[in-house]
Amino acid sequence: MGAINGTDFINRINQLDTEIWLDGKKIEGKISEHPAFKGILQTKASLYNMQHDPEIKDEMTFHSPETGDSVGLSFLQPKTKDDLIKRRKASEHWAKQTGGLLGRSPDYLNSALMSFASSSPLLRGRANCFPENIQSIYELAMKKDLSFAHTFVPPQVNRSDSYLESSEEEPIVARVIDRNEEGIVIKGARLLATQGGLTDEVLVFSIPKFLLDEDEAFAFSIPSDTKGLKFICRESFVDGDSLFNHPLSSRFEEMDTILVFDNVLVPWNRVFYYDNALAAADFSFQSSFQSFTVHQAVTRQIAKTEFILGLAELLVQTINVSEYQHIQEKLSEIIIGIETMKALLEKSENDATLDQWGTMRPNTVPLQVANNIFPKIYPRFTEIIQLIGASGLVGLPTENAFNSPIRADLDQYLQAATKNAEDRVKIFRLAWDLTMSSFGTRQTQYERYFFGDPVRLSGRLYKSYPFTDYVREVSNFLDLETEENENPF
């Protein structure tokens, strides 16, 4: 089959019998027609259609060495720096199509699964580990162009370091409660599955910082409509179909879900590892997962920042405030953010090296730096949009108002220096939806915690950074008689 188109994607999602709950009601009928989900599914369908656009098909797909079919470039295991750049350019096409607002575009978890497969030899010969299953799921995903959601965060019952869950019969955190000839049985919950229930599969894996015991150390992928798997949605941030009133939420509202595992049987051929906390830790830190998912994420974040810059300058031109130095300073902040992120991304590619299994990994240090920068600059950029728009963002009429007897009043009193009233309101409603609506504020929180707690990200960068040469230079300058100092952590 290879790379699918948008119609294939929509039809496949509609055919799933996935258990999704929204506002206390179980979703019935075609998921693609539900008001809360049709916008995001149509947007994703448009991305899959891009894989067949004759003008960019060669930049979106490659020929599978196994089947010869054209498959999505996000599945490509890079062997050269040119391969890395090809992967990035494919992600750029999708990111620019969505203004970088789709945090879980298909290439994100395609990259994750590709990284799992490329690093699967880490698990060879280890207890309760099945690297061959990772490879087979990867090949299946590539062959059918499967889409994935994922989850690794446990419920936040008690975030104290000393907290231990006591109930094994009715666990809160998802855990293995049985192992039988068919597979492992999972009971409990996981949080923050973005687009949960809106994909073919859900990828479930453990992050070592959350592990409390062996029963919680597992990884697998299962179809979204697996028996006993339930997706509980938060409140939808889709406020209507109108692209005029809600230009972003009507298209890009991804939905976040809680996953409830009610004695879910995971067949053995779907299990990557279980009951092995050490293997889970090694796979998390030594696999190429972080390298490739951050590489894709930074590519998207650059596109998002470019979108913000375009909107900010459009606001400036619309109300003619470019002569003010504080406006120039604010726009320069965004420019500096874009160019910094671009430089870090390119450095990660320029400094890429082959790992022990022959995969070309982008350098993690500049990617970690970008990881630490973006959660801080994104909220500031949304604030800049708010400051430029000022009170103009507060009293915005709707599309219906422009199609009513008061149209003449709006045309007269809401016109701008360079735009008529309707275009001015469109621009300001976009700024409002990006920074002030429920959709926009979720975007800000999402980017703050995209890869976890910013303080922990800083700590991870500090602990992994190579200090030796810098310490040696200063020690030599002072003629100190000391041993070489590595980072003590």
C-alpha distance (Angstrom), angle and dihedral (degrees) to the residues before:
residue distance angle dihedral
M1 . . .
G2 3.80 . .
A3 3.80 123.0 .
I4 3.81 111.1 18.9
N5 3.79 129.0 -149.8
G6 3.79 129.1 -129.0
T7 3.79 95.5 -92.3
D8 3.80 90.9 52.6
F9 3.80 89.9 51.5
I10 3.81 95.6 48.8
N11 3.81 92.9 45.8
R12 3.79 92.6 49.8
I13 3.81 94.0 49.4
N14 3.81 90.8 47.7
Q15 3.79 90.8 53.2
L16 3.80 93.4 57.1
D17 3.78 117.7 98.8
T18 3.80 94.1 -143.2
E19 3.81 120.6 166.9
I20 3.80 106.3 -128.9
W21 3.81 124.9 168.2
L22 3.81 123.8 -162.0
D23 3.80 124.9 176.2
G24 3.80 90.8 -11.9
K25 3.80 94.0 -53.4
K26 3.78 129.0 107.5
I27 3.80 111.9 -123.9
E28 3.79 112.1 -115.9
G29 3.79 130.2 -174.1
K30 3.79 128.4 16.5
I31 3.78 109.7 -9.1
S32 3.82 90.7 -151.3
E33 3.81 90.0 64.4
H34 3.82 96.9 50.6
P35 3.83 112.4 109.4
A36 3.81 92.7 -129.9
F37 3.80 95.2 52.6
K38 3.79 111.0 25.1
G39 3.80 94.2 83.9
I40 3.79 96.4 54.2
L41 3.80 92.7 42.1
Q42 3.80 91.9 51.5
T43 3.80 89.3 48.7
K44 3.80 91.4 52.1
A45 3.79 89.6 46.4
S46 3.81 88.6 56.4
L47 3.81 89.0 54.5
Y48 3.79 92.5 52.8
N49 3.82 88.9 49.3
M50 3.80 88.7 58.2
Q51 3.81 88.3 65.9
H52 3.81 87.3 69.2
D53 3.80 98.6 42.4
P54 3.83 102.6 120.9
E55 3.82 91.3 -144.2
I56 3.81 94.8 59.9
K57 3.82 105.1 15.1
D58 3.80 91.2 109.5
E59 3.82 88.8 54.5
M60 3.82 93.3 48.3
T61 3.81 102.5 43.5
F62 3.79 143.8 33.2
H63 3.79 133.0 -162.9
S64 3.79 114.4 -94.5
P65 3.82 110.2 -122.2
E66 3.83 88.8 -143.7
T67 3.82 102.8 46.3
G68 3.79 104.9 12.5
D69 3.82 89.4 -129.1
S70 3.78 121.7 136.0
V71 3.81 106.7 -103.8
G72 3.78 133.2 -179.5
L73 3.81 114.9 -79.1
S74 3.80 91.3 -132.4
F75 3.81 86.4 74.2
L76 3.81 92.4 56.8
Q77 3.80 115.1 116.7
P78 3.81 101.1 -143.1
K79 3.78 118.1 -131.7
T80 3.81 97.4 171.5
K81 3.79 138.5 32.7
D82 3.79 87.8 -107.9
D83 3.81 88.0 59.4
L84 3.80 89.3 53.8
I85 3.78 91.1 52.7
K86 3.81 90.9 48.2
R87 3.79 89.7 53.9
R88 3.80 91.0 48.7
K89 3.81 93.7 49.6
A90 3.80 91.3 51.5
S91 3.80 89.8 51.6
E92 3.80 89.5 47.9
H93 3.79 90.9 57.9
W94 3.81 91.8 54.8
A95 3.80 93.9 40.6
K96 3.80 93.7 51.5
Q97 3.81 90.2 47.9
T98 3.81 88.9 59.5
G99 3.80 100.0 32.5
G100 3.80 87.1 -115.0
L101 3.81 88.5 -72.0
L102 3.80 95.7 120.2
G103 3.79 102.4 84.0
R104 3.78 92.4 -178.9
S105 3.77 102.7 42.5
P106 3.83 108.5 159.7
D107 3.81 94.3 -98.9
Y108 3.81 92.1 66.2
L109 3.79 97.1 67.3
N110 3.79 92.9 29.4
S111 3.80 84.1 62.0
A112 3.79 90.6 47.4
L113 3.79 92.8 52.6
M114 3.80 91.3 44.9
S115 3.80 89.5 52.7
F116 3.80 91.0 49.1
A117 3.80 90.4 53.1
S118 3.80 94.3 45.3
S119 3.82 89.9 51.8
S120 3.81 97.7 38.9
P121 3.85 93.1 109.5
L122 3.82 85.5 75.4
L123 3.79 87.3 76.2
R124 3.81 98.8 48.2
G125 3.77 114.5 125.8
R126 3.82 94.3 4.4
A127 3.77 123.8 128.0
N128 3.79 116.5 -91.0
C129 3.80 92.5 -0.8
F130 3.80 125.6 128.5
P131 3.81 111.9 -172.5
E132 3.80 89.9 167.3
N133 3.82 88.8 65.5
I134 3.79 91.4 55.6
Q135 3.78 89.6 52.5
S136 3.81 93.4 48.3
I137 3.83 93.4 49.1
Y138 3.81 89.8 47.9
E139 3.80 91.1 51.5
L140 3.81 91.3 46.4
A141 3.81 91.3 49.3
M142 3.80 91.6 49.7
K143 3.80 93.1 46.2
K144 3.83 94.4 49.7
D145 3.83 98.5 27.9
L146 3.79 90.5 -124.4
S147 3.80 120.9 -167.8
F148 3.81 122.9 -135.9
A149 3.78 142.0 -158.0
H150 3.80 119.4 -168.4
T151 3.77 142.9 -159.9
F152 3.80 135.7 -170.2
V153 3.83 105.0 149.1
P154 3.84 118.7 103.7
P155 3.81 122.7 -143.4
Q156 3.82 112.9 -79.6
V157 3.79 97.6 -120.6
N158 3.76 97.2 140.9
R159 3.80 121.0 -8.2
S160 3.78 95.0 -165.7
D161 3.80 112.3 124.3
S162 3.80 89.5 -128.9
Y163 3.82 96.4 53.6
L164 3.78 116.3 117.4
E165 3.77 122.7 -179.1
S166 3.78 110.1 -124.7
S167 3.81 104.5 -169.4
E168 3.79 115.0 89.4
E169 3.81 97.3 166.0
E170 3.81 94.0 53.8
P171 3.81 103.8 22.8
I172 3.79 122.0 -173.6
V173 3.79 96.8 -159.9
A174 3.82 112.3 61.1
R175 3.78 109.8 -101.5
V176 3.79 143.2 158.4
I177 3.80 108.3 -89.9
D178 3.80 98.5 169.8
R179 3.78 141.9 18.0
N180 3.81 118.5 -161.1
E181 3.78 140.4 155.5
E182 3.81 91.5 -78.7
G183 3.80 98.9 49.7
I184 3.80 143.1 -81.8
V185 3.81 124.0 -41.1
I186 3.81 119.3 -138.0
K187 3.80 126.0 -158.8
G188 3.81 128.7 175.8
A189 3.79 134.7 42.2
R190 3.78 144.2 -68.7
L191 3.80 127.7 -163.6
L192 3.78 140.4 -137.8
A193 3.78 103.3 29.4
T194 3.80 98.1 165.6
Q195 3.81 110.0 -150.4
G196 3.80 88.2 9.2
G197 3.80 109.4 176.1
L198 3.80 92.4 15.6
T199 3.81 96.4 87.3
D200 3.80 137.4 65.2
E201 3.79 94.0 -112.6
V202 3.78 142.9 13.5
L203 3.80 120.1 -136.8
V204 3.81 112.1 -148.7
F205 3.79 121.9 -170.5
S206 3.77 142.9 152.4
I207 3.78 128.9 -109.3
P208 3.84 112.2 -152.6
K209 3.82 96.2 -132.5
F210 3.80 88.2 63.8
L211 3.81 97.4 45.0
L212 3.77 117.0 114.5
D213 3.81 101.1 165.1
E214 3.79 143.1 -6.4
D215 3.82 92.8 -89.4
E216 3.81 89.0 68.1
A217 3.82 95.4 48.8
F218 3.78 105.8 95.3
A219 3.79 144.1 114.3
F220 3.80 130.8 -163.7
S221 3.80 144.7 137.4
I222 3.80 123.6 -129.0
P223 3.82 135.8 171.7
S224 3.79 113.2 -89.1
D225 3.80 91.7 -120.1
T226 3.81 94.6 55.5
K227 3.81 111.2 144.3
G228 3.81 112.6 -94.4
L229 3.82 94.8 19.5
K230 3.80 113.8 121.5
F231 3.82 129.5 -175.5
I232 3.81 115.5 -153.7
C233 3.81 112.3 -165.3
R234 3.76 128.9 -148.9
E235 3.81 118.5 -130.8
S236 3.79 111.9 -59.0
F237 3.79 116.9 -112.1
V238 3.81 92.6 -156.4
D239 3.80 103.7 113.9
G240 3.79 97.2 177.7
D241 3.79 147.7 -33.6
S242 3.78 96.5 -97.3
L243 3.80 111.6 115.3
F244 3.81 86.7 -163.0
N245 3.81 95.1 56.3
H246 3.80 98.5 33.5
P247 3.81 107.8 19.7
L248 3.82 94.2 167.0
S249 3.80 109.5 27.4
S250 3.82 91.3 49.6
R251 3.82 88.8 60.8
F252 3.79 110.3 22.9
E253 3.82 108.4 34.2
E254 3.81 100.2 130.1
M255 3.82 101.5 -176.1
D256 3.80 123.2 -137.6
T257 3.78 121.4 -132.5
I258 3.77 144.7 -167.7
L259 3.79 113.0 -128.8
V260 3.79 115.9 -141.8
F261 3.80 116.9 -165.4
D262 3.80 109.5 -159.0
N263 3.80 102.1 -173.0
V264 3.79 91.5 -45.9
L265 3.80 113.4 -171.6
V266 3.80 112.3 -140.7
P267 3.83 108.3 -164.5
W268 3.79 116.1 -128.1
N269 3.81 92.3 -114.4
R270 3.82 88.1 60.3
V271 3.82 97.0 50.4
F272 3.83 117.8 100.3
Y273 3.81 96.0 -178.7
Y274 3.80 139.3 -26.7
D275 3.82 139.7 179.6
N276 3.79 91.6 21.6
A277 3.80 115.0 104.8
L278 3.81 93.0 173.4
A279 3.81 92.0 54.9
A280 3.81 89.6 47.5
A281 3.81 90.4 52.6
D282 3.80 94.2 45.9
F283 3.78 92.2 47.4
S284 3.79 91.9 50.3
F285 3.80 96.1 49.7
Q286 3.81 102.8 30.3
S287 3.80 101.9 38.3
S288 3.79 121.3 87.0
F289 3.81 91.4 -111.6
Q290 3.81 95.5 108.9
S291 3.80 93.4 44.0
F292 3.78 96.8 53.9
T293 3.79 100.9 35.5
V294 3.80 91.5 50.0
H295 3.82 90.4 45.5
Q296 3.81 89.2 56.3
A297 3.80 93.2 42.1
V298 3.81 94.3 51.5
T299 3.81 89.3 49.4
R300 3.81 88.7 54.7
Q301 3.80 93.3 44.0
I302 3.79 90.8 54.4
A303 3.80 90.0 53.2
K304 3.80 89.2 48.8
T305 3.79 92.3 51.0
E306 3.81 90.2 49.0
F307 3.81 88.3 52.7
I308 3.81 90.0 51.2
L309 3.79 91.7 49.0
G310 3.80 90.9 50.9
L311 3.79 90.9 50.3
A312 3.81 93.0 46.0
E313 3.81 92.6 51.7
L314 3.83 90.7 45.4
L315 3.80 89.1 54.5
V316 3.81 90.2 48.7
Q317 3.81 92.2 50.8
T318 3.80 93.4 43.9
I319 3.80 95.0 58.1
N320 3.83 95.0 27.6
V321 3.81 100.8 -123.4
S322 3.81 100.2 136.2
E323 3.81 93.0 111.7
Y324 3.81 92.9 68.7
Q325 3.79 114.0 96.9
H326 3.79 94.1 -144.5
I327 3.82 88.2 57.5
Q328 3.81 90.8 50.2
E329 3.79 89.5 49.7
K330 3.80 92.2 51.0
L331 3.80 93.6 49.5
S332 3.80 89.3 47.1
E333 3.81 89.2 57.1
I334 3.78 89.4 60.0
I335 3.81 92.2 45.2
I336 3.82 90.0 52.1
G337 3.81 89.5 49.9
I338 3.80 92.6 52.3
E339 3.77 95.4 47.1
T340 3.81 92.8 45.1
M341 3.80 92.3 51.9
K342 3.81 91.5 46.1
A343 3.79 91.7 50.7
L344 3.81 91.8 49.9
L345 3.80 92.2 48.8
E346 3.79 92.7 49.3
K347 3.81 91.3 46.8
S348 3.80 89.9 53.1
E349 3.82 88.3 55.6
N350 3.81 95.9 41.9
D351 3.82 90.8 50.9
A352 3.81 94.8 43.3
T353 3.80 117.9 133.5
L354 3.79 137.5 -170.9
D355 3.78 113.7 -99.6
Q356 3.80 123.5 -141.7
W357 3.81 91.1 -83.7
G358 3.78 96.2 51.1
T359 3.81 99.1 -100.7
M360 3.80 117.6 137.8
R361 3.81 104.1 -127.7
P362 3.80 122.8 -166.6
N363 3.79 111.7 -121.5
T364 3.79 108.8 -91.1
V365 3.83 99.7 -149.5
P366 3.83 98.1 71.5
L367 3.80 88.8 40.6
Q368 3.80 90.5 53.2
V369 3.80 89.2 49.5
A370 3.81 89.7 52.6
N371 3.81 87.6 48.0
N372 3.78 88.9 57.4
I373 3.80 96.0 43.6
F374 3.80 103.4 48.5
P375 3.83 98.9 57.7
K376 3.81 87.1 57.2
I377 3.80 100.8 42.9
Y378 3.81 98.9 41.9
P379 3.83 95.7 65.9
R380 3.80 88.2 46.9
F381 3.81 91.4 52.4
T382 3.80 91.7 52.2
E383 3.80 87.8 49.8
I384 3.80 89.7 52.7
I385 3.81 89.8 54.6
Q386 3.81 89.0 50.8
L387 3.81 92.4 48.4
I388 3.79 93.5 49.8
G389 3.80 92.6 46.6
A390 3.83 92.0 43.1
S391 3.81 114.1 163.1
G392 3.79 89.7 -9.7
L393 3.80 88.0 79.4
V394 3.79 93.7 58.2
G395 3.82 107.3 61.0
L396 3.79 105.7 43.1
P397 3.83 121.2 155.3
T398 3.79 122.1 -140.7
E399 3.78 133.6 -115.1
N400 3.80 90.5 -98.9
A401 3.79 90.2 57.2
F402 3.80 89.8 60.9
N403 3.81 88.9 51.8
S404 3.79 94.4 53.0
P405 3.84 139.2 79.5
I406 3.83 90.3 -87.0
R407 3.81 92.8 65.0
A408 3.79 91.9 106.4
D409 3.81 91.5 55.6
L410 3.78 91.3 51.0
D411 3.78 92.6 47.6
Q412 3.79 90.4 51.9
Y413 3.78 102.1 42.6
L414 3.82 104.0 31.1
Q415 3.78 99.5 48.3
A416 3.81 117.4 122.0
A417 3.78 136.0 -146.8
T418 3.79 93.2 -93.0
K419 3.81 105.0 11.5
N420 3.77 137.7 57.9
A421 3.79 117.8 -115.7
E422 3.80 97.1 -95.9
D423 3.80 94.4 50.0
R424 3.80 91.0 44.4
V425 3.79 91.3 54.2
K426 3.82 91.3 46.8
I427 3.80 89.9 55.3
F428 3.78 93.9 46.0
R429 3.80 93.0 45.8
L430 3.81 88.2 54.1
A431 3.80 89.5 52.3
W432 3.80 90.0 47.7
D433 3.82 93.6 49.0
L434 3.80 91.0 48.9
T435 3.80 97.2 49.0
M436 3.82 113.2 14.2
S437 3.81 111.1 28.7
S438 3.80 122.0 87.6
F439 3.80 86.8 -101.4
G440 3.81 91.8 51.8
T441 3.80 96.3 47.7
R442 3.80 89.5 49.0
Q443 3.81 87.8 54.0
T444 3.81 90.0 55.0
Q445 3.80 93.5 49.4
Y446 3.80 90.4 44.0
E447 3.81 92.6 55.7
R448 3.81 92.2 45.0
Y449 3.81 90.8 59.8
F450 3.81 102.3 24.0
F451 3.82 93.0 125.1
G452 3.79 97.2 20.2
D453 3.78 139.2 -87.4
P454 3.84 108.4 -3.8
V455 3.82 90.4 -140.1
R456 3.80 90.8 55.9
L457 3.80 90.4 46.5
S458 3.80 88.6 55.8
G459 3.79 90.6 48.2
R460 3.79 91.5 50.0
L461 3.81 90.5 51.6
Y462 3.81 91.5 49.5
K463 3.79 94.2 47.8
S464 3.80 94.4 48.7
Y465 3.79 100.1 39.9
P466 3.85 116.7 111.7
F467 3.81 103.6 -121.0
T468 3.81 98.3 162.7
D469 3.80 100.8 96.7
Y470 3.80 93.3 45.5
V471 3.79 93.6 48.9
R472 3.81 90.2 47.3
E473 3.82 91.7 53.0
V474 3.79 93.1 53.2
S475 3.79 92.4 42.3
N476 3.79 90.7 51.9
F477 3.80 90.7 47.1
L478 3.81 89.3 55.8
D479 3.81 92.0 39.3
L480 3.79 90.4 -125.6
E481 3.78 119.1 177.8
T482 3.78 97.0 -138.4
E483 3.75 136.6 127.2
E484 3.78 118.8 -106.3
N485 3.76 109.0 -79.2
E486 3.76 120.4 -138.9
N487 3.76 120.3 -172.7
P488 3.85 101.1 -75.0
F489 3.78 90.3 -140.1
